[in-house]
């Protein structure tokens, strides 16, 4: 991946949020995570328990992001994994970053509303 394409992918503003996420792997396994931050392009997922994740860079997953009474469903691809023993884990929580690769119009609108609400500090 070139520097320009990486900059384009990161062009969307990230917001800090602690939301509930369900991930469905290709093997049908369902796992529950939290998200540390999200943007219109992707999010970073983690659990409070340090562990190895059953995903690797390039894995495609179905994801459900829950925020109060709304949720966003999308397809994502794993773009980064922070392992518990890695150098990166000293400054970042262990977990993995995903890029959104498929998102229908209703979910895109719900995600945009969620991000706008978080940025404004609005509380339900």
VODRENKOL-125502 format. One record per atom (N, C-alpha, C, O): x, y, z; residue in three letters. Coordinates in Angstrom, 1 decimal. Layout:
VODRENKOL-125502
SITE       u       v       w  residuo
SITE       X       Y       Z      ALA
...
END
This chain:
VODRENKOL-125502
SITE       u       v       w  residuo
SITE     0.8    -1.2     0.0      UNK
SITE     0.0     0.0     0.0      UNK
SITE     0.9     1.2     0.0      UNK
SITE     1.8     1.3     0.8      UNK
SITE     0.6     2.1    -0.9      UNK
SITE     1.4     3.3    -1.0      UNK
SITE     1.0     4.4     0.1      UNK
SITE     0.0     4.3     0.7      UNK
SITE     1.9     5.3     0.2      UNK
SITE     1.7     6.4     1.2      UNK
SITE     0.4     7.2     0.9      UNK
SITE    -0.4     7.5     1.8      UNK
SITE     0.2     7.5    -0.4      UNK
SITE    -1.0     8.3    -0.7      UNK
SITE    -2.3     7.5    -0.5      UNK
SITE    -3.2     8.1     0.0      UNK
SITE    -2.3     6.2    -0.8      UNK
SITE    -3.5     5.5    -0.5      UNK
SITE    -3.8     5.3     1.0      UNK
SITE    -4.9     5.4     1.4      UNK
SITE    -2.7     5.2     1.7      UNK
SITE    -2.9     5.1     3.2      UNK
SITE    -3.4     6.5     3.7      UNK
SITE    -4.2     6.5     4.6      UNK
SITE    -2.9     7.6     3.2      UNK
SITE    -3.4     8.9     3.7      UNK
SITE    -4.8     9.1     3.3      UNK
SITE    -5.6     9.6     4.1      UNK
SITE    -5.2     8.6     2.1      UNK
SITE    -6.6     8.7     1.7      UNK
SITE    -7.5     7.9     2.6      UNK
SITE    -8.6     8.4     3.0      UNK
SITE    -7.1     6.7     3.0      UNK
SITE    -7.9     5.9     3.9      UNK
SITE    -8.0     6.5     5.3      UNK
SITE    -9.1     6.3     5.9      UNK
SITE    -7.0     7.3     5.7      UNK
SITE    -7.1     7.9     7.0      UNK
SITE    -7.6     9.3     7.0      UNK
SITE    -7.7    10.0     8.0      UNK
SITE    -8.1     9.7     5.8      UNK
SITE    -8.5    11.1     5.7      UNK
SITE    -9.8    11.4     6.5      UNK
SITE   -10.0    12.5     6.9      UNK
SITE   -10.6    10.4     6.8      UNK
SITE   -11.8    10.6     7.6      UNK
SITE   -11.4    10.8     9.1      UNK
SITE   -10.6    10.1     9.6      UNK
SITE   -12.1    11.8     9.7      UNK
SITE   -11.8    12.1    11.1      UNK
SITE   -12.2    11.0    12.0      UNK
SITE   -13.3    10.4    11.8      UNK
SITE   -11.4    10.7    13.0      UNK
SITE   -11.7     9.6    13.9      UNK
SITE   -12.3    10.3    15.2      UNK
SITE   -11.9    11.4    15.6      UNK
SITE   -13.3     9.6    15.8      UNK
SITE   -13.9    10.1    17.0      UNK
SITE   -13.7     9.0    18.0      UNK
SITE   -13.8     7.8    17.7      UNK
SITE   -13.5     9.4    19.3      UNK
SITE   -13.3     8.4    20.4      UNK
SITE   -14.7     8.0    20.8      UNK
SITE   -15.6     8.8    21.1      UNK
SITE   -14.9     6.7    20.9      UNK
SITE   -16.2     6.1    21.4      UNK
SITE   -16.0     4.7    22.0      UNK
SITE   -15.1     4.0    21.5      UNK
SITE   -16.8     4.4    23.0      UNK
SITE   -16.8     3.1    23.5      UNK
SITE   -18.1     2.5    23.2      UNK
SITE   -19.1     2.7    23.9      UNK
SITE   -18.2     1.7    22.2      UNK
SITE   -19.4     1.1    21.8      UNK
SITE   -19.3    -0.4    21.7      UNK
SITE   -18.2    -0.9    21.6      UNK
SITE   -20.4    -1.1    21.7      UNK
SITE   -20.5    -2.6    21.6      UNK
SITE   -20.4    -3.0    20.2      UNK
SITE   -21.2    -2.5    19.3      UNK
SITE   -19.6    -4.0    19.9      UNK
SITE   -19.5    -4.5    18.5      UNK
SITE   -19.6    -6.0    18.5      UNK
SITE   -18.9    -6.7    19.3      UNK
SITE   -20.4    -6.6    17.6      UNK
SITE   -20.4    -8.0    17.3      UNK
SITE   -19.7    -8.3    16.0      UNK
SITE   -20.0    -7.6    15.0      UNK
SITE   -18.8    -9.3    16.0      UNK
SITE   -18.1    -9.6    14.8      UNK
SITE   -18.4   -11.1    14.4      UNK
SITE   -18.4   -11.9    15.3      UNK
SITE   -18.7   -11.3    13.2      UNK
SITE   -19.0   -12.6    12.7      UNK
SITE   -17.8   -13.0    11.7      UNK
SITE   -17.7   -12.4    10.7      UNK
SITE   -17.1   -14.0    12.0      UNK
SITE   -16.0   -14.4    11.2      UNK
SITE   -16.5   -15.3    10.1      UNK
SITE   -17.6   -15.8    10.1      UNK
SITE   -15.6   -15.7     9.1      UNK
SITE   -15.9   -16.5     8.0      UNK
SITE   -16.3   -17.9     8.5      UNK
SITE   -17.1   -18.6     7.8      UNK
SITE   -15.8   -18.3     9.6      UNK
SITE   -16.1   -19.7    10.1      UNK
SITE   -17.4   -19.7    10.9      UNK
SITE   -17.8   -20.7    11.5      UNK
SITE   -18.2   -18.6    10.9      UNK
SITE   -19.4   -18.5    11.7      UNK
SITE   -19.3   -18.1    13.1      UNK
SITE   -20.3   -18.0    13.8      UNK
SITE   -18.1   -18.0    13.6      UNK
SITE   -17.8   -17.7    15.0      UNK
SITE   -18.2   -16.2    15.3      UNK
SITE   -17.9   -15.3    14.5      UNK
SITE   -19.0   -16.0    16.4      UNK
SITE   -19.4   -14.7    16.8      UNK
SITE   -18.6   -14.3    18.0      UNK
SITE   -18.6   -15.0    19.0      UNK
SITE   -18.0   -13.1    17.9      UNK
SITE   -17.2   -12.6    19.0      UNK
SITE   -17.7   -11.2    19.4      UNK
SITE   -18.2   -10.4    18.5      UNK
SITE   -17.5   -10.8    20.6      UNK
SITE   -18.0    -9.4    21.1      UNK
SITE   -16.7    -8.6    21.4      UNK
SITE   -15.8    -9.1    22.1      UNK
SITE   -16.7    -7.4    20.9      UNK
SITE   -15.6    -6.4    21.1      UNK
SITE   -16.2    -5.1    21.6      UNK
SITE   -17.4    -4.9    21.5      UNK
SITE   -15.3    -4.2    21.9      UNK
SITE   -15.6    -2.8    22.1      UNK
SITE   -14.9    -2.0    21.0      UNK
SITE   -13.9    -2.6    20.5      UNK
SITE   -15.3    -0.8    20.7      UNK
SITE   -14.5     0.0    19.8      UNK
SITE   -13.9     1.2    20.5      UNK
SITE   -14.6     1.8    21.4      UNK
SITE   -12.7     1.5    20.2      UNK
SITE   -12.0     2.6    20.9      UNK
SITE   -12.2     3.9    20.1      UNK
SITE   -12.4     4.9    20.7      UNK
SITE   -12.2     3.8    18.8      UNK
SITE   -12.5     4.9    18.0      UNK
SITE   -13.1     4.5    16.6      UNK
SITE   -13.0     3.3    16.3      UNK
SITE   -13.7     5.4    15.9      UNK
SITE   -14.3     5.1    14.6      UNK
SITE   -14.3     6.3    13.7      UNK
SITE   -14.2     7.4    14.2      UNK
SITE   -14.4     6.0    12.4      UNK
SITE   -14.5     7.0    11.4      UNK
SITE   -15.5     6.5    10.4      UNK
SITE   -16.0     5.4    10.5      UNK
SITE   -15.7     7.3     9.4      UNK
SITE   -16.6     6.8     8.3      UNK
SITE   -15.9     5.7     7.5      UNK
SITE   -16.6     5.0     6.7      UNK
SITE   -14.6     5.5     7.7      UNK
SITE   -13.9     4.5     6.9      UNK
SITE   -13.5     3.2     7.7      UNK
SITE   -13.3     2.2     7.1      UNK
SITE   -13.6     3.3     9.0      UNK
SITE   -13.2     2.1     9.8      UNK
SITE   -13.2     2.3    11.3      UNK
SITE   -13.6     3.4    11.8      UNK
SITE   -12.7     1.3    12.0      UNK
SITE   -12.7     1.4    13.5      UNK
SITE   -11.7     0.5    14.1      UNK
SITE   -11.1    -0.3    13.4      UNK
SITE   -11.4     0.7    15.4      UNK
SITE   -10.4    -0.1    16.1      UNK
SITE   -11.2    -0.9    17.1      UNK
SITE   -11.9    -0.3    17.9      UNK
SITE   -11.0    -2.2    17.2      UNK
SITE   -11.7    -3.1    18.1      UNK
SITE   -10.8    -3.7    19.1      UNK
SITE    -9.6    -4.0    18.8      UNK
SITE   -11.3    -3.9    20.3      UNK
SITE   -10.5    -4.6    21.3      UNK
SITE   -11.4    -5.3    22.3      UNK
SITE   -12.6    -5.0    22.3      UNK
SITE   -10.8    -6.1    23.2      UNK
SITE   -11.6    -6.6    24.4      UNK
SITE   -10.8    -6.2    25.6      UNK
SITE    -9.6    -5.8    25.5      UNK
SITE   -11.4    -6.2    26.7      UNK
SITE   -10.7    -5.8    28.0      UNK
SITE    -9.8    -6.9    28.4      UNK
SITE    -9.0    -6.7    29.3      UNK
SITE    -9.9    -8.1    27.9      UNK
SITE    -9.0    -9.2    28.2      UNK
SITE    -8.0    -9.3    27.1      UNK
SITE    -8.3    -9.5    26.0      UNK
SITE    -6.7    -9.2    27.5      UNK
SITE    -5.6    -9.4    26.6      UNK
SITE    -5.7   -10.8    26.0      UNK
SITE    -5.7   -11.8    26.8      UNK
SITE    -5.7   -10.9    24.7      UNK
SITE    -5.7   -12.2    24.1      UNK
SITE    -5.2   -12.1    22.6      UNK
SITE    -5.1   -11.0    22.1      UNK
SITE    -5.0   -13.3    22.1      UNK
SITE    -4.7   -13.3    20.6      UNK
SITE    -6.0   -13.4    19.9      UNK
SITE    -7.0   -14.0    20.4      UNK
SITE    -6.1   -12.7    18.7      UNK
SITE    -7.4   -12.7    18.0      UNK
SITE    -7.3   -13.7    16.9      UNK
SITE    -6.3   -14.0    16.3      UNK
SITE    -8.5   -14.3    16.6      UNK
SITE    -8.5   -15.3    15.5      UNK
SITE    -8.6   -14.8    14.1      UNK
SITE    -9.0   -15.4    13.2      UNK
SITE    -8.1   -13.5    13.9      UNK
SITE    -8.1   -12.8    12.6      UNK
SITE    -6.7   -12.4    12.3      UNK
SITE    -5.9   -12.3    13.2      UNK
SITE    -6.5   -12.3    11.0      UNK
SITE    -5.2   -11.8    10.6      UNK
SITE    -5.4   -10.7     9.6      UNK
SITE    -6.6   -10.5     9.1      UNK
SITE    -4.4    -9.9     9.3      UNK
SITE    -4.5    -8.8     8.3      UNK
SITE    -5.1    -9.5     7.0      UNK
SITE    -4.5   -10.5     6.5      UNK
SITE    -6.1    -8.9     6.4      UNK
SITE    -6.7    -9.4     5.2      UNK
SITE    -8.0   -10.2     5.5      UNK
SITE    -8.7   -10.4     4.5      UNK
SITE    -8.3   -10.5     6.7      UNK
SITE    -9.5   -11.3     7.0      UNK
SITE   -10.7   -10.4     6.8      UNK
SITE   -10.7    -9.2     7.1      UNK
SITE   -11.8   -10.9     6.2      UNK
SITE   -13.0   -10.2     5.9      UNK
SITE   -14.0   -10.6     7.0      UNK
SITE   -14.2   -11.8     7.2      UNK
SITE   -14.7    -9.7     7.6      UNK
SITE   -15.6   -10.0     8.7      UNK
SITE   -16.9    -9.2     8.5      UNK
SITE   -17.0    -8.1     7.9      UNK
SITE   -18.0    -9.8     9.0      UNK
SITE   -19.3    -9.0     9.1      UNK
SITE   -19.3    -8.4    10.5      UNK
SITE   -18.9    -9.0    11.5      UNK
SITE   -19.7    -7.1    10.6      UNK
SITE   -19.6    -6.4    11.8      UNK
SITE   -20.9    -5.7    12.1      UNK
SITE   -21.6    -5.2    11.2      UNK
SITE   -21.4    -5.7    13.4      UNK
SITE   -22.5    -5.0    13.8      UNK
SITE   -22.1    -4.0    15.0      UNK
SITE   -21.6    -4.5    16.0      UNK
SITE   -22.2    -2.8    14.7      UNK
SITE   -21.8    -1.7    15.7      UNK
SITE   -23.1    -1.2    16.3      UNK
SITE   -24.0    -0.7    15.7      UNK
SITE   -23.1    -1.3    17.7      UNK
SITE   -24.3    -0.8    18.4      UNK
SITE   -24.0     0.5    19.2      UNK
SITE   -23.0     0.6    19.8      UNK
SITE   -25.0     1.4    19.1      UNK
SITE   -24.9     2.6    19.8      UNK
SITE   -26.3     3.1    20.2      UNK
SITE   -27.1     3.5    19.4      UNK
SITE   -26.5     3.0    21.5      UNK
SITE   -27.9     3.3    22.0      UNK
SITE   -28.9     2.4    21.3      UNK
SITE   -28.8     1.2    21.3      UNK
SITE   -29.9     3.0    20.7      UNK
SITE   -31.0     2.3    20.0      UNK
SITE   -30.7     2.1    18.5      UNK
SITE   -31.6     1.6    17.8      UNK
SITE   -29.6     2.4    18.0      UNK
SITE   -29.3     2.2    16.6      UNK
SITE   -28.1     1.3    16.4      UNK
SITE   -27.3     1.1    17.3      UNK
SITE   -28.0     0.7    15.2      UNK
SITE   -26.8    -0.1    14.9      UNK
SITE   -26.5     0.0    13.5      UNK
SITE   -27.3     0.3    12.6      UNK
SITE   -25.3    -0.3    13.2      UNK
SITE   -24.7    -0.2    11.8      UNK
SITE   -24.2    -1.6    11.5      UNK
SITE   -23.5    -2.2    12.3      UNK
SITE   -24.6    -2.2    10.3      UNK
SITE   -24.1    -3.4     9.9      UNK
SITE   -23.2    -3.2     8.6      UNK
SITE   -23.6    -2.5     7.7      UNK
SITE   -22.0    -3.8     8.6      UNK
SITE   -21.2    -3.6     7.5      UNK
SITE   -20.2    -4.8     7.3      UNK
SITE   -20.1    -5.6     8.2      UNK
SITE   -19.5    -4.8     6.2      UNK
SITE   -18.5    -5.8     5.9      UNK
SITE   -17.2    -5.0     6.1      UNK
SITE   -17.0    -3.9     5.6      UNK
SITE   -16.2    -5.6     6.8      UNK
SITE   -14.9    -4.9     7.0      UNK
SITE   -13.8    -5.9     6.7      UNK
SITE   -14.0    -7.1     6.6      UNK
SITE   -12.6    -5.3     6.5      UNK
SITE   -11.4    -6.1     6.3      UNK
SITE   -10.4    -5.7     7.4      UNK
SITE   -10.2    -4.5     7.6      UNK
SITE    -9.7    -6.6     8.0      UNK
SITE    -8.7    -6.4     9.0      UNK
SITE    -7.5    -5.8     8.3      UNK
SITE    -6.9    -6.4     7.4      UNK
SITE    -7.0    -4.6     8.8      UNK
SITE    -5.9    -3.9     8.2      UNK
SITE    -4.7    -3.8     9.1      UNK
SITE    -3.6    -3.5     8.7      UNK
SITE    -4.9    -4.1    10.4      UNK
SITE    -3.8    -4.0    11.4      UNK
SITE    -4.2    -4.8    12.6      UNK
SITE    -5.4    -4.8    13.1      UNK
SITE    -3.2    -5.5    13.2      UNK
SITE    -3.5    -6.3    14.4      UNK
SITE    -2.4    -5.9    15.4      UNK
SITE    -1.2    -5.8    15.1      UNK
SITE    -2.8    -5.5    16.6      UNK
SITE    -1.9    -5.2    17.7      UNK
SITE    -1.9    -6.4    18.7      UNK
SITE    -2.8    -6.6    19.5      UNK
SITE    -0.8    -7.2    18.6      UNK
SITE    -0.7    -8.4    19.5      UNK
SITE    -0.2    -8.0    20.9      UNK
SITE     0.5    -6.9    21.0      UNK
SITE    -0.6    -8.7    21.9      UNK
SITE    -0.2    -8.4    23.3      UNK
SITE     1.3    -8.2    23.5      UNK
SITE     1.7    -7.4    24.3      UNK
SITE     2.1    -9.0    22.8      UNK
SITE     3.5    -9.0    23.0      UNK
SITE     4.3    -8.0    22.1      UNK
SITE     5.5    -8.0    22.1      UNK
SITE     3.5    -7.3    21.2      UNK
SITE     4.2    -6.4    20.2      UNK
SITE     4.7    -5.1    20.8      UNK
SITE     4.2    -4.7    21.9      UNK
SITE     5.6    -4.5    20.1      UNK
SITE     6.1    -3.1    20.6      UNK
SITE     4.9    -2.2    20.6      UNK
SITE     4.9    -1.3    21.4      UNK
SITE     4.0    -2.3    19.6      UNK
SITE     2.9    -1.4    19.5      UNK
SITE     2.0    -1.5    20.7      UNK
SITE     1.3    -0.5    21.0      UNK
SITE     1.9    -2.6    21.4      UNK
SITE     1.0    -2.8    22.5      UNK
SITE     1.4    -2.0    23.7      UNK
SITE     0.6    -1.8    24.6      UNK
SITE     2.6    -1.4    23.7      UNK
SITE     3.0    -0.5    24.8      UNK
SITE     2.3     0.8    24.7      UNK
SITE     2.2     1.5    25.7      UNK
SITE     1.9     1.2    23.5      UNK
SITE     1.3     2.5    23.4      UNK
SITE    -0.2     2.4    22.9      UNK
SITE    -0.9     3.4    23.0      UNK
SITE    -0.6     1.3    22.4      UNK
SITE    -2.0     1.1    21.9      UNK
SITE    -2.6    -0.1    22.5      UNK
SITE    -1.8    -1.0    22.9      UNK
SITE    -3.9    -0.1    22.8      UNK
SITE    -4.5    -1.4    23.3      UNK
SITE    -4.4    -2.5    22.3      UNK
SITE    -4.4    -2.3    21.1      UNK
SITE    -4.3    -3.7    22.8      UNK
SITE    -4.3    -4.9    21.9      UNK
SITE    -5.6    -4.9    21.2      UNK
SITE    -6.6    -4.6    21.9      UNK
SITE    -5.6    -5.3    20.0      UNK
SITE    -6.9    -5.4    19.3      UNK
SITE    -6.6    -5.3    17.8      UNK
SITE    -5.5    -5.7    17.4      UNK
SITE    -7.5    -4.8    17.0      UNK
SITE    -7.3    -4.8    15.6      UNK
SITE    -8.1    -3.7    14.9      UNK
SITE    -9.2    -3.4    15.3      UNK
SITE    -7.5    -3.1    13.9      UNK
SITE    -8.1    -2.1    13.1      UNK
SITE    -8.7    -2.7    11.9      UNK
SITE    -8.2    -3.6    11.2      UNK
SITE    -9.9    -2.2    11.6      UNK
SITE   -10.6    -2.7    10.4      UNK
SITE   -11.0    -1.5     9.5      UNK
SITE   -11.3    -0.4    10.0      UNK
SITE   -11.1    -1.8     8.2      UNK
SITE   -11.5    -0.8     7.2      UNK
SITE   -12.9    -1.3     6.7      UNK
SITE   -13.0    -2.4     6.3      UNK
SITE   -13.8    -0.4     6.6      UNK
SITE   -15.2    -0.7     6.1      UNK
SITE   -15.0    -0.8     4.6      UNK
SITE   -14.5     0.0     3.9      UNK
SITE   -15.5    -2.0     4.1      UNK
SITE   -15.4    -2.2     2.6      UNK
SITE   -16.8    -2.3     2.0      UNK
SITE   -17.0    -2.2     0.8      UNK
SITE   -17.9    -2.6     2.8      UNK
SITE   -19.2    -2.6     2.3      UNK
SITE   -20.2    -2.1     3.3      UNK
SITE   -20.1    -2.5     4.5      UNK
SITE   -21.0    -1.1     2.9      UNK
SITE   -21.9    -0.4     3.8      UNK
SITE   -23.1     0.1     3.0      UNK
SITE   -22.9     0.8     2.1      UNK
SITE   -24.3    -0.4     3.4      UNK
SITE   -25.5     0.1     2.6      UNK
SITE   -25.8     1.5     3.0      UNK
SITE   -25.3     2.0     3.9      UNK
SITE   -26.7     2.1     2.2      UNK
SITE   -27.0     3.5     2.4      UNK
SITE   -27.6     3.8     3.8      UNK
SITE   -27.2     4.8     4.4      UNK
SITE   -28.5     2.9     4.3      UNK
SITE   -29.1     3.2     5.6      UNK
SITE   -28.0     3.1     6.7      UNK
SITE   -28.0     3.9     7.6      UNK
SITE   -27.1     2.1     6.6      UNK
SITE   -26.1     2.0     7.6      UNK
SITE   -25.1     3.2     7.5      UNK
SITE   -24.5     3.6     8.5      UNK
SITE   -24.8     3.6     6.2      UNK
SITE   -23.9     4.8     6.0      UNK
SITE   -24.5     6.0     6.7      UNK
SITE   -23.8     6.8     7.4      UNK
SITE   -25.8     6.2     6.6      UNK
SITE   -26.5     7.4     7.2      UNK
SITE   -26.4     7.2     8.7      UNK
SITE   -26.2     8.2     9.4      UNK
SITE   -26.7     6.0     9.2      UNK
SITE   -26.6     5.8    10.7      UNK
SITE   -25.3     6.0    11.2      UNK
SITE   -25.1     6.6    12.3      UNK
SITE   -24.2     5.6    10.5      UNK
SITE   -22.8     5.8    11.0      UNK
SITE   -22.5     7.3    11.0      UNK
SITE   -21.9     7.8    12.0      UNK
SITE   -22.9     8.0     9.9      UNK
SITE   -22.7     9.5     9.9      UNK
SITE   -23.4    10.2    11.1      UNK
SITE   -22.8    11.0    11.7      UNK
SITE   -24.6     9.8    11.4      UNK
SITE   -25.4    10.3    12.5      UNK
SITE   -24.7    10.0    13.8      UNK
SITE   -24.6    10.9    14.7      UNK
SITE   -24.2     8.8    14.0      UNK
SITE   -23.5     8.4    15.2      UNK
SITE   -22.3     9.3    15.4      UNK
SITE   -22.0     9.7    16.5      UNK
SITE   -21.5     9.4    14.3      UNK
SITE   -20.2    10.2    14.4      UNK
SITE   -20.6    11.7    14.7      UNK
SITE   -19.9    12.3    15.6      UNK
SITE   -21.5    12.2    14.1      UNK
SITE   -21.9    13.6    14.3      UNK
SITE   -22.4    13.8    15.8      UNK
SITE   -22.1    14.8    16.4      UNK
SITE   -23.2    12.9    16.3      UNK
SITE   -23.7    12.9    17.6      UNK
SITE   -22.5    12.9    18.6      UNK
SITE   -22.5    13.7    19.6      UNK
SITE   -21.6    12.0    18.4      UNK
SITE   -20.4    11.9    19.3      UNK
SITE   -19.6    13.2    19.3      UNK
SITE   -19.2    13.7    20.3      UNK
SITE   -19.4    13.7    18.1      UNK
SITE   -18.6    15.0    17.9      UNK
SITE   -19.3    16.1    18.6      UNK
SITE   -18.6    17.0    19.2      UNK
SITE   -20.6    16.2    18.6      UNK
SITE   -21.3    17.3    19.2      UNK
SITE   -21.4    17.1    20.7      UNK
SITE   -21.8    18.1    21.4      UNK
SITE   -21.1    15.9    21.3      UNK
SITE   -21.2    15.7    22.7      UNK
SITE   -22.6    15.4    23.1      UNK
SITE   -22.9    15.3    24.3      UNK
SITE   -23.5    15.2    22.2      UNK
SITE   -24.9    14.9    22.5      UNK
SITE   -25.0    13.6    23.2      UNK
SITE   -24.4    12.6    22.9      UNK
SITE   -25.9    13.5    24.2      UNK
SITE   -26.1    12.3    25.0      UNK
SITE   -27.5    12.0    25.0      UNK
SITE   -28.4    12.9    25.1      UNK
SITE   -27.9    10.7    24.8      UNK
SITE   -29.2    10.3    24.8      UNK
SITE   -29.7    10.0    26.2      UNK
SITE   -30.9     9.7    26.4      UNK
END
